[in-house]
Amino acid sequence: MQPWNAYSAACPTRRVLDRIADKWAVLALGLLSQGPVRFNQLRRQIEGISQKMLSQTLKNLERDGLVHRKAIATVPVTVEYSITPLGRTLIDTIDGLRVWAEAHIGEVQKSQTRYDKALA
């Protein structure tokens, strides 16, 4: 087994880190951890994401084995997404980022204000 080193520029783990550190991926995986969700429902729940960005995010997560896409034969076709067992191994970690952000946003905003005032 090859020892991976994310600090090395050539390490493929950097692509995975880039993917799972993306805000849209964090939000999509967080919602999918609660159960299968249809595409349009995800789009409504993740405010501010465009259809194109959600589609791209889900395709990338599917490619990495973190999300499963299921097409349901209806007219029009219904597409449902769910988290895979591999994706489930990430949930505590990435949802922890969301929880941390929600818990500490006030402190972060105060720091940003202090920093910006010091530059002015």
Secondary structure by P-SEA (a helix, b strand, c coil): cccccccccccaaaaaaaaaacaaaaaaaaaaaaccccaaaaaaaaccccaaaaaaaaaaaaaaccbbbbbcccccbbbbbbbcaaaaaaaaaaaaaaaaaaacaaaaaaaaaaaaaaac
